[in-house]
Amino acid sequence: MAPGLPTAMDRPHFIGIGGAGMSGIAKILAQRGAKVAGSDAKDSPTAEALRSFGATVHVGHAAAHLADDASCVVVSSAIREDNPELLRAAELGIPVVHRSDALAALMDGLRPIAVAGTHGKTTTTSMLAVTLGELGREPSYAIGGDLDAPGSNATHGAGEIFVAEADESDRSFHKYAPEVAIILNVELDHHANYASMEEIHESFETFVGRIVPGGTLVISADHEGARELTRRLDGSVRTVTYGEAADADVRVLSVVPQGLRSEVTVEFDGAPLTFTVSVPGRHYAHNAVAALAAGAALGIPAAEMAPALAAYTGVKRRLQLKGEAAGVQVVDSYAHHPTEMTADLEAMRAAVGDARILVVFQPHLFSRTRELGKEMGQALTLADASVVLDIYPAREDPVPGVTSELIIEAARAAGADVTAVHDQADVPGVVAGMAGPGDLVLTMGAGDVTDLGPRILDRLPK
């Protein structure tokens, strides 16, 4: 076994191994020499990639898939208590380990950077992974999405740095002990787990309290929720703020759009520093500045980090170009919270100018739609026209009275042009009938709306 592999995880079994977070941990364990097995509801390219690392991946969930000699069973918060493999683990007395505990164990003995916030975690974690790799630091990383380069959501690197996406949705980020923590923003989300902003702030305070002695917090100076969190801290942790605010420690002086890129200038240690971010949008530029500050906190000169950041070319589902047909570009976005929707639509508007933007939006979760449906509808006013699908339930059961109609009504009340489509099979034809040369189609949401991009391209005239 490779050094650093926890003995209790030398033969792990993952329930839901194909998930973004779970597959990353499974990959790293396999690369470290563990005998990895697991199951997922359906086969996928992710499952096939895991098999290439030597993992055994079963399709479907069944008690027989769990080997009697498994050292532990790894689960996420999405796994239900009646899962047959989980029940079998109880019968056999096999320890059950939450995904966050497994990830925390993998970071032990390294120099962790944990990236937290309501929005932008995957992008910022990816930026750090790519940039540190470009600088020859060979980091380990675990990301909630697949990079365009180097083409993986996780890897076991030979270096001493471990970059991890820190998920606040179920408070699992309380398990980590980072040397550097990034907090990009603090907003109310994940309504099934948090009842108020007070609970959100308390949770982030706990996360900050996990920073190791002598470590650093990098936090936004622009987002009010982040500023409030900074005011609540007791000053025991070294804090570096970044953003456009006049009092930011790393101040963003300008973000100049250059097509699908941006030129960013910051004031760092009293001197201007200009670099290129190879993805569009002010929010992505700010993510890059957070990554710059985190690298500096680890002792990497900003003058080295800045040019290397240009090597980051994107992560799948974060304004990812899926293709072009008949003069129409199709781009895919993971945005599912109103703030994210607004940021991505503003980024696309800056990139395409006067071209029409057509959105295909799939709401994600009944609880989120119930609480933020009006704001989602208002965000869609930034598009020239939108198609809204039914709610993608993910782990939730339906809630009476909560449908995508809440979003549609709010959008129309705000003056948006919105079409409701209930059958996804109809979407490619509807969009093909709406789009013309020069238009941009943006598929948006955290569910299976991502599958529609290629189908829309196939329906457009050749």
C-alpha positions, -999 to 999 in steps of 0.1 A, spaced: 0 0 0 11 35 -7 21 57 23 -7 76 39 -34 50 32 -56 46 63 -57 9 73 -94 11 78 -99 21 42 -77 -5 25 -108 -24 12 -135 3 10 -170 -2 -5 -187 29 -18 -224 32 -20 -231 56 -48 -195 54 -61 -203 73 -93 -212 106 -75 -189 135 -80 -176 136 -44 -176 98 -38 -158 89 -71 -130 114 -63 -123 98 -29 -125 63 -45 -100 73 -72 -75 86 -47 -78 55 -25 -73 33 -56 -42 53 -66 -29 49 -31 -32 11 -34 -66 3 -18 -88 -25 -31 -118 -3 -40 -153 -16 -47 -187 0 -49 -221 4 -66 -241 30 -84 -276 33 -97 -264 32 -133 -233 27 -154 -215 58 -165 -182 71 -179 -172 78 -142 -178 42 -133 -157 31 -163 -129 55 -153 -129 39 -118 -126 5 -133 -95 16 -152 -80 24 -118 -87 -12 -107 -120 -6 -88 -149 -30 -89 -181 -11 -98 -215 -28 -96 -245 -14 -114 -276 -12 -91 -278 -16 -53 -279 -51 -38 -267 -67 -6 -247 -92 -25 -225 -64 -39 -209 -59 -5 -180 -82 0 -178 -98 35 -142 -87 39 -148 -50 32 -129 -29 57 -155 -1 56 -186 12 38 -184 48 26 -216 68 22 -228 103 15 -257 121 30 -278 111 0 -278 74 8 -310 64 25 -311 42 56 -330 14 38 -303 9 11 -297 -29 9 -259 -26 10 -261 -4 41 -284 -29 58 -260 -57 49 -231 -37 64 -250 -35 97 -255 -73 96 -218 -79 90 -206 -53 115 -187 -34 89 -180 2 99 -198 29 80 -178 60 72 -192 93 59 -176 107 28 -163 137 47 -145 115 72 -129 95 44 -117 127 27 -104 141 60 -84 110 65 -68 113 31 -57 149 39 -41 139 71 -3 147 71 -5 170 41 -11 207 37 -48 211 30 -65 240 12 -103 237 18 -125 258 -5 -159 267 9 -188 290 1 -223 289 -13 -212 293 -49 -179 289 -68 -163 260 -48 -158 237 -77 -143 264 -99 -119 277 -73 -108 243 -62 -102 234 -99 -82 266 -105 -60 258 -76 -55 222 -87 -45 232 -122 -24 262 -112 -4 242 -86 1 214 -111 13 240 -137 39 251 -111 51 216 -106 37 212 -71 20 179 -79 -10 185 -56 -36 159 -46 -71 172 -51 -108 163 -47 -133 184 -67 -170 182 -71 -168 183 -109 -146 171 -138 -119 194 -150 -115 201 -187 -78 196 -179 -63 174 -166 -95 155 -171 -103 142 -136 -122 152 -105 -95 139 -82 -59 126 -81 -33 115 -57 -3 137 -62 33 133 -51 33 168 -35 25 180 0 -6 201 -9 -41 187 -9 -68 209 -24 -104 199 -15 -139 213 -21 -155 217 13 -192 212 12 -214 231 37 -247 216 25 -247 189 53 -221 205 76 -195 179 64 -169 206 61 -166 206 99 -145 175 95 -116 191 78 -85 208 94 -71 230 67 -39 250 67 -57 275 44 -95 279 41 -112 299 14 -147 312 19 -160 327 -13 -195 338 -1 -221 330 25 -258 328 16 -288 309 27 -292 277 7 -297 240 14 -330 247 31 -336 211 42 -306 215 65 -305 252 74 -335 271 87 -319 306 88 -288 327 80 -279 325 117 -275 287 113 -255 293 82 -231 317 99 -227 294 129 -218 266 106 -192 286 88 -178 298 121 -173 262 131 -155 256 98 -132 286 104 -125 272 139 -111 241 123 -82 260 106 -49 247 121 -29 270 144 -9 293 122 -32 288 93 -50 314 71 -85 323 62 -90 338 27 -125 354 25 -144 377 3 -146 414 12 -175 420 -12 -202 396 -3 -223 408 27 -227 374 42 -189 369 41 -183 403 56 -207 396 84 -189 363 91 -156 382 93 -171 406 118 -182 377 139 -147 361 141 -126 366 172 -94 375 154 -76 344 164 -71 333 128 -50 352 103 -75 366 78 -68 378 42 -97 395 25 -100 399 -13 -124 417 -36 -133 451 -50 -141 467 -16 -117 495 -7 -106 477 25 -98 444 8 -63 431 15 -60 418 -21 -80 444 -40 -94 438 -74 -87 469 -94 -103 458 -127 -118 429 -146 -117 436 -184 -137 411 -206 -118 398 -236 -144 374 -253 -144 342 -233 -115 354 -212 -108 382 -187 -78 404 -179 -77 409 -141 -56 435 -123 -52 433 -85 -33 453 -59 -11 428 -41 13 439 -14 9 475 -25 17 468 -62 -4 461 -92 -4 426 -107 -22 418 -140 -30 383 -152 -54 364 -175 -83 342 -165 -93 319 -193 -130 318 -185 -155 346 -188 -172 366 -161 -165 388 -131 -173 360 -106 -148 336 -121 -122 364 -120 -129 368 -83 -125 330 -78 -91 333 -94 -81 361 -70 -91 339 -41 -69 311 -55 -41 336 -59 -44 347 -22 -46 311 -10 -14 301 -29 4 331 -14 -8 320 21 10 287 14 42 306 5 39 305 -32 49 339 -47 19 357 -63 41 366 -93 43 328 -99 7 320 -92 -7 348 -114 5 337 -149 0 300 -140 -38 307 -134 -42 312 -171 -37 274 -175 -71 268 -161 -95 264 -190 -127 254 -172 -145 226 -155 -173 206 -170 -208 221 -165 -193 256 -156 -200 276 -187 -188 246 -208 -191 250 -246 -209 219 -258 -207 227 -295 -220 248 -323 -245 241 -352 -262 263 -377 -244 293 -361 -259 286 -327 -235 280 -297 -247 257 -269 -231 262 -235 -238 242 -203 -241 257 -168 -244 240 -134 -260 272 -119 -291 263 -98 -292 291 -72 -304 326 -82 -270 342 -75 -252 316 -97 -278 320 -124 -274 358 -125 -236 356 -125 -235 331 -154 -260 351 -174 -241 383 -168 -209 365 -179 -225 353 -211 -239 387 -218 -205 403 -215 -191 376 -238 -216 376 -266 -227 413 -265 -260 418 -284 -265 382 -294 -296 365 -282 -293 343 -251 -318 314 -248 -319 295 -215 -331 260 -209 -335 260 -171 -342 230 -149 -350 238 -112 -331 216 -87 -348 204 -55 -383 211 -43 -370 228 -11 -348 253 -30 -376 261 -55 -401 267 -26 -377 292 -10 -361 308 -40 -385 302 -69 -393 339 -72 -356 349 -73 -350 322 -100 -377 337 -121 -362 372 -117 -328 358 -128 -343 346 -160 -352 382 -170 -315 384 -180 -321 360 -209 -339 369 -241 -361 339 -238 -363 308 -215 -376 273 -215 -383 260 -179 -385 223 -172 -401 204 -143 -382 203 -110 -353 178 -107 -360 161 -74 -325 146 -67 -327 132 -31 -361 149 -23 -397 138 -23 -423 161 -40 -437 189 -19 -474 197 -25 -479 229 -44 -442 233 -53 -437 231 -90 -417 250 -116 -448 271 -121 -436 292 -92 -406 302 -113 -425 307 -145 -451 330 -128 -423 351 -112 -404 353 -145 -435 364 -165 -444 389 -138 -410 405 -142 -414 407 -180 -395 376 -190 -403 355 -221 -408 320 -207 -421 287 -221 -430 257 -199 -419 223 -213 -428 193 -191 -414 165 -213 -376 167 -218 -380 148 -251 -397 179 -265 -370 204 -255 -346 199 -285 -374 206 -310 -387 236 -291 -353 252 -288 -344 244 -324 -376 263 -334 -366 293 -313 -328 296 -321 -313 312 -351 -277 320 -363 -257 340 -338 -278 329 -308 -264 313 -277 -283 285 -259 -275 280 -222 -286 248 -206 -288 255 -169 -293 235 -137 -277 209 -114 -298 179 -127 -299 160 -160 -306 191 -181 -269 188 -190 -279 158 -213 -299 181 -235 -270 201 -250 -260 174 -275 -296 167 -284 -303 203 -291 -272 205 -314 -285 174 -333 -318 191 -339 -304 223 -353 -301 225 -391 -268 211 -404 
